[in-house]
Amino acid sequence: MILVTGGTGLVGAHLLLHLIESRNIGIEKIRAIYRSVTSIEKTKSLFAIYKKESLFDQIEWIQADITEVPSLEIAFQNIDNVYHCAALISFDPKDEDLLRKTNIEGTANIVNFCIAYQIKKLCFVSSIATLGDLLPHEKFITEETEWNPEKYHNDYAISKYGAEMEIWRGQQEGLEVIIVNPGVILGPGFREQGSGQLFTKVKNGLKFYTLGSTGFVAVTDVVRIAHQLMQSEIKNERFTLIAENSVFRDILNAMSDSMGVQRPKIHAKPFLMEIIWRLDWFVSNVFQQRRKLTQTTAKSSYAISMYSNQKIKDTLKTDFININQYIKDISNL
C-alpha cells in the first residue's frame, strides 16, 4: 500500500490521481492523510476538473497530522512506500516557528515511522530553495551546488533544508530515499494558495511585473517523475525538477493572454519593490492582517536564478512539458 502525505495540496492531489490511474488494480491501494474534512473537498474538486470523479472514491482517507505522532500510528499500518508531500509554504516572518514545526519536525516524524515500519522507499517533495548558493564563476544551480550557511536564506528555505537533513538521516539509518526539488509548480485548482495565487492575481488585473527569473515546472511532470523514480532502482539521490528558467514577466504575460486579460504594464523595479514591502509591513501591523508582500518575496521577484535539469533528463531520458503551452491549457480550468 502507498501512503501520501499532503494529499489535499496541489502536488499531493495530483499525485493521488496519477497513482490511481497508474496503479495495478487489485494490488496497489492508495492511502492519504487529511487534517480536516473540508480540506478533502479541495482534492475532490481537482478530480472533478479532470473529470475523474469516479476515481476519487478509490482513495483511503485517514485523519492525521504529520506533527502529531499518535495520529500517524494508524496511517502507517500496512504501508510499503511513502510520498511525503505535506509542507507549509509561507514567507511571512511570523510563521517561522510553524514552518520549523511543520516542515522539519513533521518530516522527522515521517522518517521515524518509515524506519520503524520498515518502509521500502520514501520520496520527499522538497524545493529548489534548498539547492544552495552559486559561486561567482557558476551559471546554473545544480544538485551539487553547496548550501552556504553564512548567506541569507529565508525561513521557508531553512525549514525545507532542515527537512532534507531529516531525510538524509533516515537514509543513513537504512531507509531508501528519493528527494525531488521542484521549481515553481504550476497547475490547475488551488488558486488560493502557492503559485495558484499568480493566476488569481493576474485574472483580477495585476498591474505590476518584475524581471527576475526562476525555474518553473508543471505539476503533472513533478508527480510523473516522482512516481518513475520510486518505481525504479534509483535510491538515495536528489533531482532538480524544472521545465525551464523563465522571467516572471513572461510567465505573467502568458497567463494574461490565456485568460484574456490585460498584461501587467508597470515595471516594478527593485527600488519600488523595496518600498512596497515596507508599506505592506506597516499596514499588516497596524491592521493585524496577513502579509501580502514580504521582504523575501520582494527580493525573489527581481532576483535572477538559473537551475539545471540535466541530471533528471540524463537519468530517466525524460523531457518536460512546455511551460507556455501548459499555462494555456490550464488557465481557464
Residue pairs with C-beta under 8 A, 6 or more apart in sequence:
1 28
1 29
1 30
1 31
1 78
1 79
1 80
2 19
2 23
2 28
2 29
2 30
2 31
2 79
2 80
2 81
2 82
2 83
3 31
3 32
3 33
3 75
3 76
3 79
3 81
3 82
3 83
4 12
4 15
4 16
4 19
4 30
4 31
4 32
4 33
4 82
4 83
4 85
5 12
5 32
5 33
5 66
5 82
5 83
5 84
5 85
5 86
5 110
6 12
6 84
6 85
6 86
6 87
6 125
7 13
7 15
7 16
7 32
7 33
7 34
7 43
7 59
7 61
7 85
8 32
8 34
8 35
8 39
8 40
8 42
8 43
9 42
9 85
9 86
9 87
9 190
9 193
9 194
10 185
10 187
10 189
10 190
10 193
10 194
10 195
10 196
10 219
11 85
11 125
11 182
11 185
11 219
11 222
11 223
12 32
12 43
12 83
12 85
12 86
13 42
13 43
13 46
13 47
13 189
13 190
14 46
14 187
14 219
14 220
14 222
14 223
15 83
15 85
15 223
15 226
15 227
16 30
16 32
16 43
16 59
17 46
17 47
17 50
17 52
17 55
18 220
18 223
18 224
18 227
19 28
19 30
19 227
20 30
20 55
20 58
20 59
21 52
21 55
22 227
23 30
29 60
30 58
30 59
30 60
31 59
31 60
31 61
31 62
31 75
31 79
32 43
32 59
32 60
32 61
32 62
33 61
33 62
33 63
33 64
33 65
33 66
33 72
33 75
33 86
34 40
34 61
34 62
34 63
34 64
35 63
35 64
35 65
40 61
42 189
42 190
43 56
43 59
44 53
44 56
45 189
46 188
46 189
46 190
47 53
47 55
47 56
49 188
49 189
49 333
62 74
62 75
63 71
64 71
64 72
64 74
64 75
65 71
65 72
66 72
66 86
66 102
66 106
66 107
66 109
66 110
67 101
67 102
67 105
67 106
67 109
69 109
72 109
72 110
72 113
76 113
76 114
76 116
76 117
76 119
79 117
79 119
80 119
80 120
81 119
81 120
81 121
81 122
81 123
81 230
82 110
82 114
82 119
82 121
82 122
82 123
83 122
83 123
83 125
83 226
83 230
84 107
84 110
84 122
84 123
84 124
84 125
85 125
86 102
86 106
87 102
87 103
87 106
87 125
87 160
87 163
88 95
88 98
88 99
88 102
88 103
88 159
89 156
89 193
89 194
90 98
90 99
90 155
90 156
91 154
91 155
91 156
91 291
91 294
91 296
91 297
92 290
92 291
92 294
93 155
93 294
94 291
95 155
96 155
99 155
99 156
99 158
99 159
100 155
100 158
100 159
100 162
102 159
103 156
103 159
103 160
103 162
103 163
104 159
104 162
104 163
104 166
106 163
107 124
107 162
107 163
107 166
107 167
108 166
108 169
110 122
111 122
111 166
111 167
111 169
111 170
111 175
113 119
114 122
114 170
114 175
115 170
115 173
115 174
115 175
119 175
120 176
121 176
121 177
121 178
121 230
121 235
122 167
122 170
122 175
122 176
122 177
122 178
123 177
123 178
123 179
123 180
123 226
123 229
123 230
124 163
124 164
124 167
124 177
124 178
124 179
124 180
125 180
125 182
125 222
125 226
126 160
126 163
126 164
126 167
126 179
126 180
126 181
126 182
126 238
127 156
127 157
127 160
127 181
127 182
128 141
128 181
128 182
128 183
128 214
128 215
128 240
128 242
128 305
128 307
129 153
129 154
129 156
129 157
129 160
129 161
130 147
130 157
130 160
130 161
130 164
130 181
131 141
131 142
131 143
131 145
131 147
131 181
131 240
131 307
132 141
132 145
132 146
132 147
132 148
133 145
133 146
133 147
133 148
133 151
134 141
134 145
138 145
139 306
140 306
140 307
140 308
141 240
141 305
141 306
141 307
141 308
142 240
142 307
142 308
142 310
142 311
143 181
143 238
143 239
143 240
143 311
147 153
147 161
153 161
154 296
155 296
156 296
164 179
164 238
167 177
167 179
168 177
170 177
171 177
171 236
176 235
176 236
177 235
177 236
178 226
178 229
178 230
178 234
178 235
178 236
178 237
178 238
178 239
179 237
179 238
179 239
180 222
180 225
180 226
180 229
180 238
180 239
180 241
181 238
181 239
181 240
181 241
182 217
182 222
182 241
182 242
183 214
183 215
183 216
183 217
183 240
183 241
183 242
183 243
183 307
184 195
184 214
184 215
184 216
184 217
185 194
185 195
185 217
185 218
185 219
185 222
186 195
186 216
186 217
186 218
186 219
186 323
186 326
186 327
186 330
187 195
187 196
187 218
187 219
187 220
187 330
188 330
188 333
189 196
189 333
190 196
191 197
191 199
191 200
192 200
198 251
198 252
198 255
199 255
199 259
199 331
202 252
202 255
202 256
202 259
202 261
202 264
203 259
203 261
205 261
205 262
206 252
206 256
206 264
207 264
207 265
207 266
208 264
208 266
208 267
208 268
209 248
209 249
209 252
209 253
209 263
209 264
209 265
209 266
209 267
209 268
210 248
210 249
210 267
210 268
210 273
210 301
210 302
211 247
211 248
211 249
211 267
211 302
212 247
212 248
212 300
212 301
212 302
212 303
212 304
212 305
213 245
213 246
213 247
213 248
213 304
213 305
213 306
214 245
214 246
214 248
214 300
214 303
214 305
214 307
215 240
215 242
215 243
215 244
215 245
215 246
215 305
215 306
215 307
215 309
216 242
216 243
216 244
216 245
216 246
216 251
216 323
217 241
217 242
217 243
217 320
217 323
218 243
218 320
218 321
218 323
218 326
220 321
221 241
221 243
221 320
221 321
222 241
225 239
225 241
225 312
225 316
225 318
228 316
228 318
229 237
229 239
229 316
232 316
234 315
237 315
239 311
239 312
239 315
240 307
240 308
240 309
240 311
240 312
241 309
241 312
242 307
242 309
242 320
243 309
243 320
243 321
243 322
243 323
243 326
244 320
244 322
244 323
245 305
245 306
245 307
246 323
248 301
249 264
251 323
251 327
252 263
252 264
253 263
253 264
254 323
254 324
254 327
254 328
255 327
255 331
256 262
256 263
256 264
257 263
257 328
258 327
258 328
258 331
258 332
259 331
259 332
268 276
268 301
268 302
269 302
270 302
273 293
273 298
273 299
273 301
273 302
274 298
276 293
276 298
277 293
277 294
277 295
277 297
277 298
280 291
280 292
280 293
280 294
281 291
281 294
281 295
283 289
284 290
284 291
284 292
309 320
312 318
313 319
